[in-house]
Amino acid sequence: MKGRNERLIQNKGLRTDYSRVPTGMQDSDGPLLSVNFRYTFEKKWKIERDAGRLIDCRARMKFSPLGACALAGTGLPIDRFMTSDALGFTAPMRNSIDAVSDRDFLLEFLSANAITAVHLSRLGEEWVLWASEEFGFITPSDSVSTGSSIMPQKKNPDPMELVRGKSGRVIGGLVTLLTACKGLPHAYNRDLQEDEEPVFDSVRAILGMLEVSAEFAMNITFNRERIQKSLPAGFPGATTLADYLVKKVKVGLRWSHVKDVFGGLKMNGYCRMISRHIEF
């Protein structure tokens, strides 16, 4: 999984110069965003945590339930440590009732997958918006986009729409098994036969989402000029000037945000000009 995910951050289109980009669907004035060191690595840290959750989950899956039988073990003279070792487990589970009655290790696995799916879905939403004519921040290549069946001029980022949609299946798999487990009485119950389908479906979905996201990432280009062009209307120098007033003029942050301070500046564009020359 980690190898698939790392392809997301190795795309040449993500290595661009410093640019400002909107945050919260509005023009922003945070630090200049280097797509290489900020945007790209923001995804990298999420991906690494996703991989880490699966590694942590695996540590709790290495215990063998073999020999627990219905709930109280078996009277046959078997060596549970030998069978556990032969099957590649770390050790047998310590309690036979626990071995047959719970599927928390699968819940943990599905939860890790669901979080990964949410991260990929958010990425999909971002790129679908950014690829639109209204934003135009990225341009997907023809290999990862499709035309409209009705409107030939359109170029749709369908792969990331599918990634966004597929996340519901992964989240649904977690909810399915949580619901199956929540009301179980003591020991084994037939409800637990519902564990396989959401697990296998979740694995298939996540692998597909990762593959599609990686392929899409390797075939997009960031449009720096379009990103920069979208910003002036939003008065992006305001935060820089507010910080300057706090640090140099020694006014409180709340006062530096007073409408009267910025009202006139916004009208004549002075804040946009001064924000380029302020030295802290």
Protein Blocks (a to p, Z undefined) as FASTA:
>chain_A
ZZmmmmmmmcfklmccdddddehhiacdddcddfklmmmmmmmmmmmmmmmmmmmmmmmm
mccfehnlmmnopfbdcdfklmmmmnopabdcfbfklmmmpcklmmmmmmmmmmmmmmmm
mmmmmmmmmmpmklomaccdfklcccdfklmmbccdfklmmmmmmmmmmmmmmmmmmmmm
mmccehjdfklmmmmmmmmmmmmmmmmmmmmmmmmmmmcccdfklmmmmmmmnopmlmmm
mmmmmmmnopafklmmpmklmmmmmmnommmmmmmmgcZZ
